[in-house]
C-alpha cells in the first residue's frame, strides 16, 4: 500500500509554536490586572473566550473533509478519534478505543471502545457508529481524499458487539493504526454520517469532542462552545473532563499584515504559527485538541494572564 504523507508533525509543531507566541490568555488568567498573584498564580482558571485569527477558510466544517491546517485548528475540537499519537515519541495511545488487537500481517484491526461516550446530540458511541463512519468515507468525494486514502484497501468493517469493531483490509496496512489518530478519521454521530458531504461541509457535524460547533459564517468565522459533561479525552491529556475555555472563536483575517497587527480582543494569530518551535515550546506539544491545549495553556507556566517570557 502506498504510504500517505503524514501532516501531523508539522501541523502540531505549528500549534506548539503558536502556544508560546507571547500572548495570553484572558480565558485562563488569574486576576484582572494581567499579573496574577498569591497562591492563585499557578492554578488553572475555567471560563472565558479565546479568539484566534487565521488566514483562510476552507469553506467546510467537516473534519473528515478538511485538509487545511487553518481549518483543522477549529474543526478538530468537535470530534474525537479512536486513538491519539504522542507527538514526542510517536506512540499510539488510547482515546475512544481503550485497546486494540492487530493480526500478524496487519490486515485486521480490532478496537475495543470505551463505554459511556456520547455525541453532543445525546446518542451513544457504539461499534455500529464507527462502522457507519468508515463505510461512508468512500462517498465523501473530492474533499475527503485523506480519509479515503487511509481506507483505500478496506475490505469490511464489522461491529463484532456493541463496543467492539473490526476493520479488515485486502492487503497489509501498517499505517492504519496511526491513521485512526487523525482528524480525517474522527468519529461523527450516526445522524451526521447520514448527511450528504455538502451538508456536512456547510452545516457541520455532531461529534463527541470537547467543543461543539455553534456558528459558521463562511469566510468570516467559526465559533465553538464547550461541551458540557465531556469526560473521555485522550489518554495523553493531564486535564480530565471538560475544557477550561467556554468558547473558541476563529476569525478569518486574510491579510497577513492585519493578522500580525491585530490586538485585543483577538489573542492569537495564525501567522505566529510559522515561528520555529523551541525546546521550551515542546512542553505544550502534547496538546492534541483544545481540551488538550486548553489544559496546557492553563497549567504550569501558562497559567497566568501574562505570556511566557
N, C-alpha and C positions, 0 to 999 in steps of 0.2 A: 504494500500500500504506500502511495506517495505521501510523505510527511508534509503536513501543512505548516506554514510559518507560525511561530509562537509569538504573539504580540504582547504577552502578559508582562514580561520583564520590563520592556521599555515603558509600557503604559503605567505600571505601578511605580516604577522608578520616577517617572514624571510626577506622579501624585505625591510621592515621598518628597521630592524637591519642593513641591508646592506647599507641603505641610510646614516647611520652615522658611517661608518667604518673608518672615519678619512682620506679619500682620497678625492680629489675633483679636480676638475670639470673644467678642461680646457675649456670644451664646454660652460660653463655658466659664467666663471670668468670675472672679470674686470681687465684690465691691464695685462702686460706680466711678471710682477715681482712676481706674486703669492700673493700679499698682498692686492690689491685693495686700492683705496684711494679716498678722497674727496667725492663729492656728488654721485659718481657713485658706491660706495662700496656696497650699499644695493639694487641696481637695477638689475633686470634680464637682461641677455645678450643673444641674439639669435645667433645661429650658432654653429659650432664645431661638434666633433665626440666623443661619449662615447664608450669605449671598455670595455667589461665585460667578465671575464673569468669564464666558467662553467666547471663542471667536466665530463659531458657526453652529448651525443646527442641521442635523442630517435629515430632518423632515419626517422623522419616525421615532416613536417612543416604545417600540417593542424590542426588548433586549435580544431576542433571538434573531432580529433582522438588522441590528445596528452594528456597524464596524468602525465608526469614527470615535476616536478617543474622547472627543469633546462631548459626544452624546452618551458614551458609556459612563462617564462620571456620574450622570444623573440616573439613567435607567437601571444601572447596576444595583441601585439601592432598593429596587422594588421586587427583585427576585433572589431566591437562594439557589444554591447548586447542590448536587449530590455530594460533592467533595470540595475541598479547598486545597490550595497549594502554598506551602510555606515559601515566601519569596527569597529567603536567605539560604535554605537548604534544598529546595525543590521537592521536598517530601509531600506526598499527597496525604491529606488528613481528613477525618470525618466532618461532615456538615449535616445535610439532610439524611445521608446514609451513615449509619453508625458503624458499619463494617461492610466488607465485600469479599468475594471469592473470585479468583481468576483461574481458569483452567491452564493446563501446561503449555498450550500453544497460543494462548491469548486470543481465542476465538469466542469465549464465553465469559461474561462478566455478570456476577450475581450480587445485587445490592440489597442489604438489609436496612430498611428505613427506620428512622426514629418514629416513635409513636407520639401523638399529641400535637403534631404540627398542623396548623390551619392556614388557609389563604385569607386574605383580607375580606373576602365575601362570606367567610364562615365555613366554607367547605373544607374537608379534610384532605391532607396529603395521603394518598394510597399508591400502591403499585400500579393500579389501573390508570391513575392520573399520569404517572411517569410514562407508562406505555403510550397513552394518548399523545403526550408531548412528542415523544420520539417518532411515533407513527406519522405525526403531522409535519415534521420538519421537511421532508422531501417536497411538500406542497407549498413551501414558503415563497418560492420564486426567486427573482434576481437578487433581492436584498438579503436572502438567507444563506448566502454561499458558505459562510464559515460553519454554521450549524450543519448544513448539508454535507460539507466535506468531512466533518467528524463522523457522520453516519453513512458515508457513501457506500460502504460494503456491508451494511447491516442485513442480516437475513431475517431476523424476527426479534421482537420484544415481547416478553411473556410475563404476565402477572401470575407468579407462582402461588402467592397467597396475598392477603391484603397488604402486607408490609414487606414483601419480597418480590423483586423484579429482576428478570434475567434478560440480558441483551446478548444476542448471538450474531456473529459475523461470518461471512463466507470465507474469509481469509484472516490470518493473524492481524490484529490491530493493537499493537503495543502502546500507541499513543492515546487510546480511548480513555483510559483512567484519568489522565491529565485533562483530556477534553471535558470530562464531566465537572471540572472545577471552573470552567469558563462561563462568562455571561451568556455566550451563544447557546449553551445547553442549560441555562437557568430554567427552573421548573415553574410553569404557569398553571393556573386553575383550569379545570375542565371547561368552564364557561368561556375562558379566553381562547383555549385551543380550538373551539368550535367557530370562532370568528374567522373571517377572511384575512389574509395578510394585510390587505389595505385597511381594514377596520382596526386591526391591532396597531398598525402604524399611526393612525390618526387619533384613535380613542385611548390607546394604551392598553395595558393588560392588568389582570389581577394576579399578584404574586403572593408569596409568603414572606417577603423580605421585611426589613426593619423600617421601611418607609413606603408610603402609598402615593400614587400619583393623584394630585388634587386638581391641577390645571396645566394644560399645554396650549400655548399660543405659538403657532409655528413662526419661526424666525424671530421670536421675541423672548420667550421664557418658558421654563419648566419649573413647576412648584410641587414640592413633595412635603408630606406631613408624616410625623412619627406614627408608626403602627403601635397602637395600644395593645399590650399583652404579649408582645413579641418576646419569645423565650427559647429560641433554638438557633442561636448564632453559631458560626464556625467555631470549631474547637481551638482555633488559633487566637480567638479573641479573649482577652482577660476580662473585659467588661461583659457581664452576663445580663440578659434581659433586654429591656427597651433601650433605644438610643438615648443619649443625653439631649440632643437638639430636638426642639419641637418642629422645626421647619427648615427646609433647604430650598433656596431659590437660585436657579441657574439662569442668568441673564445673558442673552446673545448680544455681544458687542463686537461687530466685525472688525473695526479699525484697531489695529494693534496699539497705536499711539494713545487712543482713547482708553483702551483697557488698562494700559500702563499708568495712565493719569487718573484713573477713577479712584475716588476715595469713598469715605463713608456715604451711604450705607453698604456699599459693596466692599467686602473684606478681602477677597482673594481674586486674582485674575489668572486666566489660563496661560498668559504669556510668562508668568513666573515659573510655569512647569518646564520651560525649556532650560532652566538652570540645571547644571550638572549636580547630581546629589553628592553630598559629602558624607564622611563617616558618621558625623553627628546625626544626619538625617535618617540614617538607617534604623534608628530606634523606632521610628514610626512606620517603617516599611512593612510591618506585619499587618497593617491595615488592609482589608480587602473590600469593605463596603462601609458606608457612613455609620453603621453601627460600630464597625471596627475603627475607622479613622476618628469618629467622634470620641471613641474610647481613648485613642491615642492623643487627640487634640486636647482632651480634658483631663489628662492624668500626667503625672510626672512633671517635667519641665514645662509642659504646655498647659498647665492648669490655671494660670492667671491671665488677666486681660492683656498683659504685655507679651509680645513675641519674644522668642529666644534671641539672645544677644550673640 
